[in-house]
Amino acid sequence: MIGRLLTTIAASLLALFAAASVVEAASNARIKDVVSLQAGRDNQLIGYGLVVGLQGTGDGLRASPFTDQSMRAMLQNLGISTQGGQSAAKNVAAVMVTTNLPPFTSPGSRIDVTVSSLGDATSLRGGTLVMTSLTGADGQIYAVAQGAVVVSGFLAEGAAATVTEGITTAGRIPGGAIIERELPSRFKDSGNLVLQLRNPDFSTAIRVADAINSFSTSTYRMPIAEARDSQVVAVQKPPQEDLARLMARIENLAVETDTPAKVVINERTGTIVIGADVRISRVAVSYGTLTVQVTEMPQVVQPLPFSRGETYVQPQTDIMAEKTGGPVAVLEGPDLRSLVAGLNSIGVKPDGIIAILQGIKSAGALQAELVLQ
C-alpha cells in the first residue's frame, strides 16, 4: 500500500516538473529570435523599369510622357528605330522596383522584388517586367530584376460600373531579381559581435548578456558579453574560437524576454492591441454617444395653371439628434483577462473602447504606454 502511494506521489511530482518545464520553455525565446546582428543588416535597392504585356490597363502615353520616353529609349538600345508618331497603345506601364538585399548574399542567388505603378495605369495583372537594374544608396548596381508580375487584386469595369478588390497597381515577382554584386562584408575580420535587440529593453539586454556569459564561462572559462545599453549587447570573440561558430552557438541559447506595457491603437481601422502587462487602476467609466442625422428633402413647388409663375424648389431639412448612454461601470485590470472582460461589460464598439482608453490614460489610471497610429 505504501509502495503504491509512493509511486503515485512520484508520478505526480514528475508530471508537475514536466508541466513547469513546459511553461518555462514557453516563456523563453532563442537569442536569434530577439536580436539581430549589426554586421548582418539588410540594404535597400531601387530601380526604374517598364512592365509590358498589359491588356489595355497601362499608362496613357499623353498623361504619362515619361513612359513614352522610356519605351523609346529601350527600343533604341535594342537597335529599333523609333522615328514616327506617338503610339496610342496602353499595354506598357512605368514602374518602380524595390527590394531588400539580405546580408551575406552571394552573386547568382535570387531575391523577391516589389513592383509599383508610377503612372496612371489601372492594373499590372498579366504584365511582365523587362530587365531592370537595381541600385543601392551608393549608386552601384547590385541586382537585375525581370519576370512576370503577380498581382493579388483584380479590376473589372464596364460602361456604368466598376468592381475592384485589393490593389491592382502593385505586385511582386518571387525570385525575380538575380544578385550581380556581392556586398563588401568583413564579418570574419571583426574581433567581436554586436547584437541589437529588436525591441530595446534593459531587462532583456541584461538577460541576454547573462545567458551568453553563463555559456562562455562553462565553455571558455571567461565572460565575453556586455550589455552596453537597452539595445546593444557586445560579445568579445575568445582567442581560440571561430566567429561564425561562436554566433551559431550563442544564437540558440534560451533567454526570458521582457517588454514594457503598451496599448497600441489604430484609429483608422479601429484596431486595438493590449499587451499582457497592461494594468488599470480602479476607475468608474460611463460612455455615451451623440448621433445627429441630417436629412434633406427638397420639395418642388409648381405654379398655378395658366399663371406666369415659375417652378420653385423649396428646401426642407430634418435634423434628428439621438443621445445614448450606458450605466456607470467600475473598471480594474489586475491582468489582461479581467481588463478585457471589464471593457466588454460596458458593451461599446471598438471606437468607444479607444475613447475610453484615452480617457483612462488622461486620468492617470492606465499603467502602460498609449501608442496612437
C-alpha positions as CSV (number, residue, x, y, z in Angstrom):
1,M,0.0,0.0,0.0
2,I,2.8,2.4,1.0
3,G,4.7,1.4,-2.2
4,R,1.8,2.2,-4.4
5,L,1.3,5.6,-2.6
6,L,5.0,6.5,-3.1
7,T,4.7,5.5,-6.8
8,T,1.6,7.8,-7.2
9,I,3.4,10.7,-5.5
10,A,6.5,10.2,-7.6
11,A,4.4,10.2,-10.8
12,S,2.6,13.4,-9.7
13,L,5.9,15.1,-9.0
14,L,7.2,14.1,-12.4
15,A,4.1,15.4,-14.1
16,L,4.3,18.7,-12.1
17,F,8.0,19.2,-13.0
18,A,7.2,18.4,-16.7
19,A,4.4,21.0,-16.7
20,A,6.7,23.5,-15.1
21,S,9.4,22.9,-17.7
22,V,6.8,23.3,-20.5
23,V,5.6,26.6,-19.0
24,E,9.2,27.8,-18.6
25,A,10.1,26.8,-22.2
26,A,7.0,28.5,-23.5
27,S,8.0,31.8,-21.8
28,N,11.6,31.7,-23.2
29,A,12.8,32.7,-26.6
30,R,16.0,32.0,-28.5
31,I,18.6,34.8,-28.8
32,K,18.3,34.6,-32.6
33,D,14.6,35.5,-32.4
34,V,15.1,38.6,-30.2
35,V,18.3,40.1,-31.6
36,S,19.8,40.9,-35.0
37,L,23.5,41.1,-36.0
38,Q,24.7,44.6,-36.6
39,A,27.0,43.4,-39.3
40,G,24.2,41.5,-41.0
41,R,21.6,44.2,-41.8
42,D,19.6,44.5,-45.0
43,N,20.3,47.0,-47.7
44,Q,17.6,48.6,-49.8
45,L,17.7,48.6,-53.6
46,I,15.6,50.6,-56.0
47,G,15.2,50.7,-59.8
48,Y,13.0,52.1,-62.6
49,G,11.6,49.9,-65.3
50,L,8.8,49.1,-67.7
51,V,6.0,46.4,-67.4
52,V,4.8,45.3,-70.8
53,G,2.1,42.9,-72.0
54,L,-0.8,44.6,-70.2
55,Q,-4.3,44.2,-71.6
56,G,-5.1,47.9,-72.1
57,T,-4.6,48.8,-68.5
58,G,-1.2,50.5,-68.9
59,D,-0.2,54.2,-68.8
60,G,-1.8,56.7,-71.1
61,L,1.2,58.0,-73.0
62,R,-0.2,61.5,-73.1
63,A,-0.8,61.6,-69.3
64,S,2.5,59.9,-68.5
65,P,5.0,61.2,-71.0
66,F,7.9,59.6,-69.2
67,T,6.5,56.2,-70.1
68,D,6.8,57.0,-73.8
69,Q,10.3,58.4,-73.4
70,S,11.4,55.2,-71.5
71,M,9.9,53.0,-74.1
72,R,11.6,54.8,-77.0
73,A,14.9,54.7,-75.1
74,M,14.6,51.0,-74.6
75,L,13.8,50.3,-78.2
76,Q,16.7,52.4,-79.4
77,N,19.0,50.4,-77.1
78,L,17.7,47.3,-78.8
79,G,18.5,48.8,-82.2
80,I,15.0,49.6,-83.2
81,S,14.2,52.9,-84.8
82,T,11.5,55.0,-83.0
83,Q,11.0,57.7,-85.6
84,G,7.4,58.5,-86.2
85,G,4.2,59.4,-84.4
86,Q,3.3,58.7,-80.8
87,S,1.9,55.3,-80.0
88,A,-1.6,55.1,-78.5
89,A,-1.2,51.6,-77.1
90,K,-1.9,51.2,-73.3
91,N,-0.1,47.9,-72.7
92,V,3.0,49.5,-71.1
93,A,3.4,50.9,-67.6
94,A,6.3,52.7,-65.9
95,V,7.0,51.1,-62.5
96,M,9.3,51.5,-59.5
97,V,11.0,48.2,-58.5
98,T,12.1,47.9,-54.8
99,T,13.6,45.1,-52.7
100,N,15.8,44.4,-49.7
101,L,19.2,42.9,-50.2
102,P,19.8,40.3,-47.4
103,P,23.2,40.2,-45.7
104,F,25.8,37.7,-46.8
105,T,24.2,37.1,-50.2
106,S,26.5,35.8,-53.0
107,P,26.2,36.6,-56.7
108,G,23.8,34.3,-58.5
109,S,21.3,34.0,-55.7
110,R,17.7,35.2,-56.2
111,I,15.5,37.6,-54.1
112,D,11.9,38.8,-54.4
113,V,11.1,42.2,-55.7
114,T,8.1,44.5,-55.4
115,V,6.7,46.3,-58.5
116,S,4.6,49.5,-58.1
117,S,3.0,51.6,-60.8
118,L,4.4,55.1,-61.3
119,G,1.9,56.5,-63.9
120,D,-1.8,56.2,-64.4
121,A,-2.0,52.5,-65.1
122,T,-5.1,50.8,-63.7
123,S,-3.7,47.3,-63.3
124,L,-0.5,45.4,-63.7
125,R,-2.1,42.0,-63.9
126,G,-0.7,39.9,-66.7
127,G,2.3,42.1,-67.2
128,T,6.0,41.3,-67.4
129,L,8.8,43.4,-66.0
130,V,11.6,43.8,-68.5
131,M,15.2,43.8,-67.4
132,T,15.7,46.4,-64.7
133,S,18.9,47.2,-62.8
134,L,18.6,47.7,-59.0
135,T,21.0,50.2,-57.4
136,G,21.9,50.9,-53.8
137,A,22.4,54.1,-51.9
138,D,26.0,54.3,-53.3
139,G,24.7,54.2,-56.9
140,Q,26.2,50.8,-57.6
141,I,24.2,48.1,-59.4
142,Y,23.7,45.1,-57.1
143,A,20.9,43.1,-58.8
144,V,18.9,42.8,-62.0
145,A,15.1,42.1,-62.0
146,Q,12.9,40.6,-64.6
147,G,9.9,38.4,-64.8
148,A,6.1,38.1,-64.6
149,V,4.3,40.3,-62.1
150,V,2.0,38.5,-59.6
151,V,-1.0,40.8,-58.6
152,S,-3.3,39.7,-55.9
153,G,-6.2,42.1,-56.6
154,F,-8.4,42.3,-59.6
155,L,-10.3,45.0,-61.5
156,A,-13.5,44.6,-63.6
157,E,-15.1,47.6,-65.2
158,G,-17.9,48.3,-67.6
159,A,-19.7,51.3,-69.0
160,A,-21.5,52.1,-65.8
161,A,-20.0,50.1,-63.0
162,T,-16.5,49.1,-61.7
163,V,-15.6,46.4,-59.2
164,T,-12.2,46.5,-57.6
165,E,-10.7,44.1,-55.0
166,G,-7.3,44.6,-53.4
167,I,-4.5,46.6,-55.0
168,T,-4.0,46.1,-58.8
169,T,-1.3,48.7,-59.3
170,A,1.3,46.9,-57.3
171,G,2.6,43.3,-57.3
172,R,5.5,41.0,-56.6
173,I,7.9,38.9,-58.6
174,P,9.0,35.9,-56.4
175,G,12.7,35.3,-57.1
176,G,12.6,37.9,-59.8
177,A,16.0,39.5,-59.1
178,I,19.4,38.0,-59.5
179,I,22.3,39.2,-57.3
180,E,25.1,40.5,-59.5
181,R,27.4,42.2,-57.0
182,E,28.4,41.0,-53.5
183,L,28.2,43.4,-50.6
184,P,31.6,44.1,-49.0
185,S,31.5,42.2,-45.7
186,R,34.1,41.9,-43.0
187,F,32.4,39.5,-40.7
188,K,35.4,37.3,-40.2
189,D,37.8,40.2,-39.8
190,S,35.9,41.8,-36.8
191,G,37.0,40.8,-33.4
192,N,33.6,40.9,-31.7
193,L,29.9,40.6,-32.4
194,V,27.4,43.4,-31.9
195,L,23.9,42.2,-31.2
196,Q,21.0,44.6,-31.5
197,L,17.7,43.9,-29.7
198,R,14.7,44.2,-32.0
199,N,12.6,45.5,-29.0
200,P,15.0,47.6,-26.9
201,D,14.7,46.8,-23.2
202,F,17.3,46.9,-20.4
203,S,15.9,43.8,-18.7
204,T,16.1,41.7,-21.8
205,A,19.6,43.1,-22.7
206,I,20.9,42.1,-19.3
207,R,19.4,38.6,-19.5
208,V,20.9,38.1,-23.0
209,A,24.3,39.1,-21.7
210,D,23.9,36.8,-18.6
211,A,22.9,33.9,-20.7
212,I,25.9,34.3,-23.0
213,N,28.3,34.7,-20.1
214,S,26.9,31.6,-18.4
215,F,27.6,29.7,-21.5
216,S,31.0,31.2,-22.1
217,T,32.1,30.7,-18.5
218,S,31.4,27.0,-18.7
219,T,32.9,26.6,-22.2
220,Y,35.8,29.2,-22.4
221,R,36.3,29.9,-18.7
222,M,35.7,33.6,-19.2
223,P,32.7,36.0,-19.6
224,I,32.5,37.5,-23.1
225,A,29.2,39.5,-23.3
226,E,28.4,43.0,-22.0
227,A,25.1,45.0,-22.3
228,R,26.1,48.5,-23.4
229,D,22.5,49.9,-23.3
230,S,18.9,48.9,-23.8
231,Q,19.5,47.7,-27.3
232,V,23.2,46.8,-27.9
233,V,24.9,43.7,-26.4
234,A,28.6,43.4,-27.3
235,V,30.2,39.9,-27.5
236,Q,34.0,39.5,-27.5
237,K,35.4,36.6,-29.5
238,P,37.5,34.2,-27.5
239,P,41.0,33.8,-28.9
240,Q,40.6,30.1,-29.8
241,E,37.1,30.3,-31.3
242,D,35.8,30.9,-34.8
243,L,33.5,33.9,-35.1
244,A,30.8,32.1,-37.2
245,R,30.9,29.1,-34.9
246,L,30.6,31.3,-31.9
247,M,27.5,33.0,-33.3
248,A,26.0,29.6,-34.1
249,R,26.4,28.5,-30.5
250,I,25.1,31.6,-28.8
251,E,22.1,32.2,-31.1
252,N,20.3,29.1,-29.8
253,L,20.6,30.0,-26.2
254,A,17.3,30.5,-24.4
255,V,16.5,33.8,-22.7
256,E,13.4,35.2,-21.0
257,T,12.3,38.3,-22.7
258,D,10.6,41.3,-21.2
259,T,8.6,44.1,-22.9
260,P,7.1,47.3,-21.5
261,A,3.4,47.5,-21.1
262,K,1.8,49.1,-24.2
263,V,-1.6,49.7,-25.7
264,V,-1.4,50.3,-29.5
265,I,-4.4,52.0,-31.1
266,N,-5.1,52.4,-34.8
267,E,-8.0,54.9,-35.1
268,R,-8.3,54.5,-38.9
269,T,-9.1,50.7,-38.7
270,G,-10.4,50.5,-35.2
271,T,-7.7,48.0,-34.2
272,I,-6.7,47.8,-30.5
273,V,-3.7,45.7,-29.3
274,I,-3.3,45.4,-25.5
275,G,-0.1,44.0,-24.1
276,A,-0.2,41.3,-21.4
277,D,1.4,43.5,-18.7
278,V,-1.1,46.4,-19.1
279,R,-2.8,47.3,-15.8
280,I,-5.6,49.7,-15.0
281,S,-6.2,51.2,-11.6
282,R,-9.8,51.2,-10.3
283,V,-11.8,53.8,-12.2
284,A,-15.5,54.5,-12.9
285,V,-16.4,54.8,-16.6
286,S,-19.6,55.8,-18.4
287,Y,-19.7,56.0,-22.2
288,G,-22.4,57.7,-24.3
289,T,-22.7,58.7,-27.9
290,L,-24.5,61.5,-29.7
291,T,-25.8,60.8,-33.1
292,V,-27.0,63.6,-35.3
293,Q,-28.9,62.8,-38.6
294,V,-29.4,65.5,-41.2
295,T,-31.9,64.6,-44.0
296,E,-32.5,66.9,-47.0
297,M,-35.9,66.5,-48.6
298,P,-36.4,69.4,-51.1
299,Q,-39.9,69.9,-52.5
300,V,-40.8,71.2,-55.9
301,V,-43.5,73.9,-55.9
302,Q,-45.4,74.2,-59.2
303,P,-47.2,77.4,-60.1
304,L,-51.0,77.6,-60.8
305,P,-52.2,76.7,-64.3
306,F,-52.1,79.5,-66.8
307,S,-50.2,81.7,-64.4
308,R,-46.9,83.4,-65.0
309,G,-45.3,81.8,-62.0
310,E,-42.1,79.7,-62.1
311,T,-41.3,76.3,-60.8
312,Y,-39.5,76.7,-57.4
313,V,-37.5,74.2,-55.3
314,Q,-38.3,74.7,-51.7
315,P,-35.6,73.3,-49.4
316,Q,-36.7,71.2,-46.4
317,T,-34.3,69.9,-43.8
318,D,-35.0,67.5,-41.0
319,I,-32.5,67.2,-38.1
320,M,-32.7,64.4,-35.6
321,A,-30.4,64.1,-32.6
322,E,-30.2,61.0,-30.5
323,K,-28.1,60.6,-27.4
324,T,-27.4,57.2,-25.9
325,G,-25.6,56.5,-22.7
326,G,-24.8,53.4,-20.7
327,P,-24.6,52.8,-16.9
328,V,-21.5,53.7,-14.9
329,A,-19.1,50.7,-14.8
330,V,-16.2,50.2,-12.5
331,L,-13.0,49.0,-14.3
332,E,-10.0,47.4,-12.7
333,G,-7.5,45.3,-14.5
334,P,-5.0,43.3,-12.4
335,D,-4.4,41.1,-15.5
336,L,-5.3,41.2,-19.2
337,R,-8.3,38.8,-18.9
338,S,-10.1,40.9,-16.3
339,L,-9.3,44.1,-18.2
340,V,-10.8,42.8,-21.4
341,A,-13.8,41.4,-19.5
342,G,-14.4,44.8,-17.9
343,L,-14.2,46.6,-21.2
344,N,-16.7,44.2,-22.8
345,S,-19.1,44.6,-19.9
346,I,-19.7,48.2,-20.9
347,G,-21.0,47.0,-24.3
348,V,-19.3,49.5,-26.6
349,K,-17.8,49.2,-30.0
350,P,-14.0,49.4,-30.8
351,D,-14.2,53.2,-31.4
352,G,-15.8,53.6,-28.0
353,I,-13.1,51.5,-26.3
354,I,-10.5,53.7,-28.0
355,A,-12.1,56.8,-26.4
356,I,-12.3,55.1,-23.1
357,L,-8.7,54.1,-23.1
358,Q,-7.6,57.6,-24.0
359,G,-9.7,59.0,-21.2
360,I,-8.3,56.5,-18.7
361,K,-4.8,57.4,-19.8
362,S,-5.6,61.1,-19.2
363,A,-6.9,60.3,-15.8
364,G,-3.6,58.6,-14.9
365,A,-5.2,55.2,-14.3
366,L,-3.7,53.4,-17.3
367,Q,-0.3,51.9,-16.2
368,A,1.0,51.5,-19.8
369,E,2.3,53.5,-22.8
370,L,-0.5,54.5,-25.2
371,V,0.7,54.4,-28.8
372,L,-1.6,56.0,-31.4
373,Q,-1.1,55.1,-35.1
